[in-house]
Amino acid sequence: MATDNTKPIDIDEVDREILDLLQNDGKITINKIAEKVSDRLGLDKPKSATAIRARVQKLEETLIKKYVALIDCRHLGYREMVMASLRVNSQEPIEQVKAKIEKIDKIKYGYVVTGEYPLFIMAKCLDHEDSMKLIEKLRNLPGVEEVKTQIVLDRIKEDTTIIIPE
């Protein structure tokens, strides 16, 4: 997570429950959310669908970035995940290297990190040849001095949800 000046948004227990339900099932209906929130919180007076809809709309303006379908890429033929750490040189500003990395569609995660290799990326590739093409592309980026790569052998855990703090 970026360390920037983004201020946390205050949410209450109802919003927390709504976010938890939505991040586990983006297709859940407003009526079902109202029912489950009321049950989970043991409310004497159940939340109305109208009230829940208004809260969801507010959360969509502030916290919810978008709704997506999580696709099991293995069933589409993706066999390798590449993780790479990139060392950059001072000839090219890091901002320009970041902009070039952002344009590579195959790269799905990119981070600025501490240490000798300040850029870290993750990409899913169809096969070894596809991985090698990506690694070569990274090595040839202006400003990239060295690329340390790792190929994922096995997935232990992939979890897109976050724990909603109290």
Number of C-alpha atoms within 10 A of each C-alpha: 5 8 5 6 6 7 6 7 9 7 12 9 13 17 18 16 18 19 22 16 17 19 16 11 12 13 12 12 13 18 15 13 22 21 16 17 23 18 13 10 12 10 10 8 7 14 18 14 16 12 11 21 16 11 15 20 11 13 17 13 10 10 12 14 9 7 12 9 8 7 8 9 12 12 8 9 11 15 17 20 20 20 19 21 21 22 19 21 14 9 10 13 12 18 9 12 19 15 10 13 20 14 9 13 8 15 17 12 13 17 14 16 12 9 8 10 18 14 22 19 17 20 19 22 22 15 13 15 11 15 20 13 12 19 17 11 12 21 17 13 14 15 20 20 16 16 19 13 15 12 15 13 10 8 7 5 6 6 5 8 11 9 8 12 7 8
